Amino acid sequence: MNDTSPDVTVLLDPSDDAAVTRAALAGHAPAAGCVTVHPTPGTTSDRYFAHDLLAALGKPARLPGFPDLRAPVWEAATAWLTAIPVKRLTVLRAHLLTRTRLQRLLDLRAFTGAHLVLVCHRSRPTAALRDALTDVPHTLVHASAAGDLLAGAAVPGPGRPAAPPRAADRWITVPALQRLADWDGEDHCIGCFPPPIRWRYRTRPRPRSSQTAAEIARRIHRVTAHPRLAAALAAAVFTSAAGQQLGTARLADWREDASTLALHDPLGQIDGCATHPVPAWAIVFLRAAARFTRLTPAPGTPLLMRPEEHPDLLRLAEQARLRPPQPSTDIERGAAPARGIEWFYRELAEPGMDTELSQHTRRPRLRGRRVNKPPAGAP
């Protein structure tokens, strides 16, 4: 494969100028494809460095469903950086990078096509850096050029103010999640090319406003680094699919060129096999899941989730403060349920069992204590 990535830039900052570090951090704008990584001091393993990359993207280090020491964190970081996609990756304290970490970065550059900027707080590159760049096109620049080199790119589209902290923590009720907890066993179709969804048996998920869709995407990004589970939750929001349907998707079911996702239902329990259009806000999640699936190949690997990952998906939705409609016992809109999420409220409400459920979950009403006063003249 021919390397078409831009030349690696080594920025020499021998005086360790704070202005250079500030410029690098100010240029951090993942939405615009510019990512700045500040490696954790005192760490040398490439696994910790992958955690630093995920942290730079605003994601937690842990991948649900994988043992911590064997979790494919580099594959996850690569998938996200490719899906964004990252155009410039700036790494501070590059003079402290080991040969293994440098090779990881060069592999990441070749895979993503990003412009790699290594900020070396020395007057000349280290021996490890010189060895790593022996056969790699690179350019040495001085700290005086840091301003133009590290300038942040403008985020495309109109800016949107960040949600107030209280609003960001409030629950968002998503009717499309009413079947997310259902799991009656998934069965993938082989050689199936489903037609577009027709919504004959249930209501089409109502379109979310651009502001709500952006907030849902922000929450999913924030709560997990797992590309497949993030894509599964995003898919549930725009497809209203049951849990077992999400488990049927394979790599071939995601058509990035047409922005469509096929889900299967060979027994016709819900919709039958159908192809869903993918909204613009969810494309990055499907793209990351596809990259992650290619980087971690295994027989029968799903695009979205395995059966044993279904509980992790429900926990992920709760961590993102996304829930299906709940019993009408929450007095304040967006308040946290007193007894946690009721995932099966739809099944209870359909036969009229929600009244009994509400009686058991209704919050007690505070009343003034009644005091019996003795009659006048009593001893």
Secondary structure, 3 states (H helix, E strand, C coil): CCCCCCCEEEEECCCCCHHHHHHHHHCCEHHHCEEEECCCCCCCCHHHHHHHHHHHCCCCCCCCCCCHHHCCHHHHHHHHHHHCCCCEEEECCHHHCCHHHHHHHHHHHHHHCCEEEEEECCCCCCHHHHHHCCCCCEEEEEHHHHHHHCCCCCCCCCCCCCCCHHHHCCCEECHHHCCCCCCCCCCCCCCCCCCECCCCCCCCCCCCCHHHHHHHHHHHHHHCCCHHHHHHHHHHHHHCCCHHHHCCCCHHHEECCCCEEEECCCCCCCCCCEEEECCHHHHHHHHHHHHHHHHCCCCCCCCCCCHHHHHHHHHHHHHCCEECCCCCCCCCCCCCCCCCCCCCHHHHHCCCCHHHHHHHHCCCCCCCCCCCCCCCCCC
